[in-house]
Structures are given as structure tokens and as C-alpha cells.
Amino acid sequence: MNCKEIMGICIENREKEAGKVQEVLTKYGCNIKTRIGLHDTGSESCSVSGIIILELCGSAEEQENLKKELEHIKEVKIGKMIFDE
């Protein structure tokens, strides 16, 4: 199993786009080993934007398909880190 890629997802408008992102992540759930969600929150407000960090496994093709589907969602930006041996 190839688990050498980290994907960062920046969602600029969580209220509007989080449901769409969740649908894509659920579809590719077997390719996600670790998922961490980050956003600012406080007693009086919650951040409009957020970041999700994924540790991906599986084929390069599956990982690329996940990336392409996320890129089609408005107000979502993708970043990747790949660790080669």
C-alpha cells in the first residue's frame, strides 16, 4: 500500500462547500488513512474557512481522481506533498 502523499485542502467558505467536500472524501474514504480538520473557533464566532489534511493511500490514479474532483468544487484549493523513497 502506497501511503506517501499528504494532501492539504483549503475550504474558503466552509458553510457553503463543506458538504460537497465531505461527499468526495466519503467516496474516496478507502484511500484516506488519516484526516485532520483545522479551523479557528471561539466562543463568539467560527471561522468561515478551514483546512483539511489527508494522509492518502492507494494508487496514484485514485489519488489524482480525488484531487480532480475536489478541484471542481468552488472555493477549494489543493496542495500536495509526496515522499519518495
N, CA and C of each residue as an Amber inpcrd file, in Angstrom:
protein
   255
   0.8500000  -1.1890000   0.0000000   0.0000000   0.0000000   0.0000000
   0.8880000   1.2430000   0.0000000   0.6500000   2.1500000  -0.9110000
   1.4230000   3.3700000  -1.0460000   0.7660000   4.4870000  -0.2350000
   1.3890000   4.8680000   0.8820000   0.8520000   5.9420000   1.7380000
   1.8980000   7.0340000   1.9180000   2.3750000   7.5770000   0.8150000
   3.4500000   8.5620000   0.8770000   3.0250000   9.9360000   0.3820000
   1.7390000  10.2060000   0.3860000   1.2660000  11.5060000  -0.0890000
   0.4090000  12.1600000   0.9890000   0.6680000  13.4510000   1.1990000
  -0.1430000  14.2790000   2.0870000  -0.8500000  15.3100000   1.2120000
  -2.1630000  15.4270000   1.3800000  -2.9360000  16.4190000   0.6300000
  -3.5250000  17.4190000   1.6190000  -3.3600000  18.6950000   1.3020000
  -3.9860000  19.7580000   2.0730000  -5.1350000  20.3450000   1.2740000
  -6.2650000  20.5100000   1.9340000  -7.4650000  21.0670000   1.2930000
  -7.8360000  22.3340000   2.0530000  -7.8480000  23.4620000   1.3650000
  -8.2730000  24.7280000   1.9630000  -9.6770000  25.0310000   1.4460000
 -10.6170000  25.1330000   2.3600000 -12.0030000  25.4520000   2.0070000
 -12.2550000  26.8980000   2.4210000 -12.4520000  27.7630000   1.4450000
 -12.6140000  29.1900000   1.7140000 -13.9820000  29.5360000   2.3190000
 -14.9900000  28.7620000   2.0150000 -16.3430000  29.0080000   2.5490000
 -16.9030000  27.6810000   3.0610000 -16.5960000  27.3580000   4.3160000
 -16.9900000  26.0640000   4.8830000 -18.5050000  25.8430000   4.8720000
 -19.2670000  26.8800000   5.1970000 -20.7180000  26.7230000   5.2550000
 -21.3020000  26.3160000   3.9030000 -20.7520000  26.8610000   2.8440000
 -21.2710000  26.6030000   1.5020000 -20.7170000  25.3190000   0.8910000
 -19.4300000  25.0300000   1.0950000 -18.7590000  23.9690000   0.3500000
 -18.4390000  22.7020000   1.1540000 -18.5540000  22.7330000   2.4660000
 -18.1410000  21.5810000   3.2810000 -18.9150000  20.3090000   2.9350000
 -20.1870000  20.4150000   2.6470000 -20.9800000  19.2370000   2.2890000
 -20.4830000  18.5670000   1.0180000 -20.1320000  19.3780000   0.0220000
 -19.6130000  18.8470000  -1.2430000 -18.2610000  18.1660000  -1.0250000
 -17.4070000  18.8020000  -0.2200000 -16.0980000  18.2150000   0.0780000
 -16.2900000  16.8880000   0.8050000 -17.2000000  16.8570000   1.7670000
 -17.4540000  15.6300000   2.5270000 -17.9200000  14.4970000   1.6160000
 -18.7580000  14.7880000   0.6490000 -19.2180000  13.7610000  -0.2950000
 -18.0450000  13.1400000  -1.0490000 -17.1200000  13.9740000  -1.5140000
 -15.9540000  13.4730000  -2.2470000 -15.0600000  12.6550000  -1.3160000
 -14.8300000  13.1490000  -0.1020000 -13.9860000  12.4190000   0.8320000
 -14.5980000  11.0680000   1.2070000 -15.8920000  11.0140000   1.3280000
 -16.5700000   9.7440000   1.6180000 -16.3900000   8.7750000   0.4530000
 -16.5150000   9.2730000  -0.7570000 -16.3460000   8.4330000  -1.9560000
 -14.9610000   7.7880000  -1.9790000 -13.9440000   8.5240000  -1.5520000
 -12.5600000   8.0380000  -1.5730000 -12.0810000   7.6390000  -0.1740000
 -12.9980000   7.3150000   0.7090000 -12.6680000   7.0030000   2.0990000
 -11.6610000   5.8850000   2.2760000 -11.6670000   4.9020000   1.4010000
 -10.7150000   3.7810000   1.5000000  -9.2990000   4.2070000   1.1360000
  -9.1360000   5.3960000   0.5670000  -7.8180000   5.9100000   0.2020000
  -7.2860000   6.9090000   1.2340000  -8.0580000   7.1560000   2.2880000
  -7.6740000   8.1300000   3.3040000  -7.3140000   7.3890000   4.5870000
  -6.0270000   7.4220000   4.9210000  -5.5590000   6.7460000   6.1330000
  -5.7670000   7.6350000   7.3550000  -5.4490000   8.9340000   7.2090000
  -5.5620000   9.8870000   8.3150000  -6.2030000  11.1660000   7.7970000
  -7.0680000  11.7540000   8.6320000  -7.7300000  13.0150000   8.2660000
  -7.7230000  13.9270000   9.4790000  -7.2530000  15.1710000   9.2760000
  -7.2240000  16.1640000  10.3400000  -7.9010000  17.4260000   9.8190000
  -8.8550000  17.9520000  10.5540000  -9.5420000  19.1790000  10.1710000
  -9.1730000  20.3170000  11.1070000  -8.8920000  21.4850000  10.5350000
  -8.4860000  22.6490000  11.3220000  -9.2950000  23.8750000  10.9190000
  -9.7860000  24.6060000  11.9080000 -10.3790000  25.9120000  11.6650000
 -10.3940000  26.6890000  12.9720000 -10.3940000  28.0110000  12.8770000
 -10.4460000  28.8520000  14.0650000 -11.8520000  28.8420000  14.6270000
 -11.9340000  28.7360000  15.9320000 -13.2390000  28.7690000  16.5820000
 -13.0990000  29.4930000  17.9130000 -14.1710000  30.0670000  18.3570000
 -14.1620000  30.7750000  19.6330000 -15.5610000  30.8230000  20.2100000
 -15.6940000  31.4250000  21.3380000 -16.9920000  31.4690000  21.9990000
 -18.0000000  32.3320000  21.2580000 -17.5130000  33.3020000  20.4590000
 -18.4240000  34.2030000  19.7770000 -18.4960000  34.0170000  18.2710000
 -17.5330000  33.2940000  17.6800000 -17.5480000  33.1350000  16.2290000
 -16.8160000  31.8720000  15.8170000 -17.0320000  31.4820000  14.5800000
 -16.3790000  30.3230000  13.9950000 -15.8680000  30.7360000  12.6190000
 -14.6550000  30.3390000  12.2930000 -14.0250000  30.7430000  11.0490000
 -14.8270000  30.2900000   9.8260000 -14.8570000  31.1410000   8.8210000
 -15.5290000  30.8150000   7.5630000 -14.7070000  29.8090000   6.7600000
 -13.3850000  29.8800000   6.8860000 -12.5210000  28.9750000   6.1310000
 -11.9830000  27.8640000   7.0340000 -11.4430000  26.8360000   6.3990000
 -10.8710000  25.7290000   7.1520000  -9.8990000  24.9500000   6.2940000
  -9.1060000  24.1290000   6.9540000  -8.1170000  23.3010000   6.2720000
  -8.3090000  21.8580000   6.6970000  -8.2200000  20.9510000   5.7330000
  -8.2360000  19.5180000   5.9990000  -6.9200000  18.9580000   5.5050000
  -6.2740000  18.1530000   6.3340000  -5.0280000  17.4880000   5.9630000
  -5.3070000  15.9930000   5.8680000  -4.9280000  15.3850000   4.7290000
  -5.1690000  13.9700000   4.4860000  -3.8600000  13.2310000   4.2660000
  -3.7330000  12.0560000   4.8590000  -2.6730000  11.1170000   4.5120000
  -3.3210000  10.1110000   3.5720000  -2.8710000  10.0940000   2.3250000
  -3.5060000   9.2760000   1.2960000  -2.7740000   7.9620000   1.0630000
  -3.5400000   6.9410000   0.7380000  -3.0270000   5.6260000   0.3600000
  -3.6920000   5.2160000  -0.9440000  -3.1750000   4.1540000  -1.5410000
  -3.7710000   3.6490000  -2.7660000  -2.9740000   4.0640000  -3.9890000
  -3.5690000   3.8080000  -5.1280000  -2.8740000   4.0570000  -6.3900000
  -2.7750000   5.5510000  -6.6960000  -1.7850000   5.8890000  -7.4990000
  -1.6200000   7.2730000  -7.9450000  -2.8540000   7.7300000  -8.7210000
  -3.4710000   6.8240000  -9.4610000  -4.6680000   7.1660000 -10.2400000
  -5.8260000   7.5370000  -9.3180000  -6.0380000   6.7720000  -8.2610000
  -7.1180000   7.0820000  -7.3170000  -6.8670000   8.4160000  -6.6270000
  -5.6270000   8.6530000  -6.2370000  -5.2860000   9.9090000  -5.5830000
  -5.4810000  11.0940000  -6.5220000  -5.1410000  10.9370000  -7.7780000
  -5.3300000  12.0000000  -8.7670000  -6.8170000  12.2520000  -9.0180000
  -7.6190000  11.1910000  -9.0620000  -9.0640000  11.3500000  -9.2400000
  -9.6780000  12.1190000  -8.0740000  -9.2410000  11.8200000  -6.8520000
  -9.7050000  12.5540000  -5.6720000  -9.3690000  14.0330000  -5.8210000
  -8.1320000  14.3250000  -6.1760000  -7.6940000  15.7110000  -6.3470000
  -8.5360000  16.4350000  -7.3980000  -8.7680000  15.7940000  -8.5350000
  -9.5420000  16.4220000  -9.6120000 -10.9730000  16.7200000  -9.1760000
 -11.5930000  15.7890000  -8.4570000 -12.9690000  16.0250000  -8.0010000
 -13.0320000  17.1790000  -7.0050000 -12.0560000  17.2670000  -6.1230000
 -12.0340000  18.3740000  -5.1630000 -11.7880000  19.7080000  -5.8550000
 -10.9430000  19.7100000  -6.8830000 -10.6490000  20.9540000  -7.6060000
 -11.8680000  21.5060000  -8.3430000 -12.8440000  20.6740000  -8.6050000
 -14.0630000  21.1400000  -9.2760000 -15.0220000  21.8590000  -8.3280000
 -14.7320000  21.8150000  -7.0380000 -15.5890000  22.4860000  -6.0640000
 -15.1000000  23.9270000  -5.9140000 -16.0140000  24.8630000  -6.0850000
 -15.6790000  26.2750000  -5.9860000 -15.1700000  26.5820000  -4.5720000
 -14.2080000  27.4740000  -4.4790000 -13.6350000  27.9310000  -3.2130000
 -12.8620000  26.8450000  -2.4670000 -12.3270000  25.8640000  -3.2050000
 -11.4690000  24.8290000  -2.6340000 -10.1180000  24.8690000  -3.3410000
  -9.0540000  24.8960000  -2.5580000  -7.6940000  24.8670000  -3.0960000
  -6.9900000  23.6310000  -2.5560000  -6.1310000  23.0260000  -3.3890000
  -5.4500000  21.7850000  -3.0420000  -3.9370000  21.9990000  -3.0530000
  -3.2600000  21.4210000  -2.0730000  -1.8040000  21.3750000  -2.0300000
  -1.3870000  19.9430000  -1.7310000  -0.2150000  19.5250000  -2.2360000
   0.2340000  18.1560000  -2.0310000   1.7050000  18.1130000  -1.6380000
   2.0430000  17.0930000  -0.8310000   3.4250000  16.7540000  -0.5250000
   3.5710000  15.2550000  -0.8170000   4.6120000  14.8890000  -1.5570000
   4.8400000  13.4900000  -1.8890000   6.2110000  13.1040000  -1.3600000
   6.2620000  12.0040000  -0.6230000   7.5090000  11.4990000  -0.0570000
   7.9420000  10.2790000  -0.8470000   9.0530000  10.3980000  -1.5560000
   9.6030000   9.2690000  -2.3190000  10.6530000   8.5670000  -1.4850000
  10.8370000   7.2910000  -1.8010000  11.8830000   6.5230000  -1.1190000
  13.2220000   6.8000000  -1.7210000
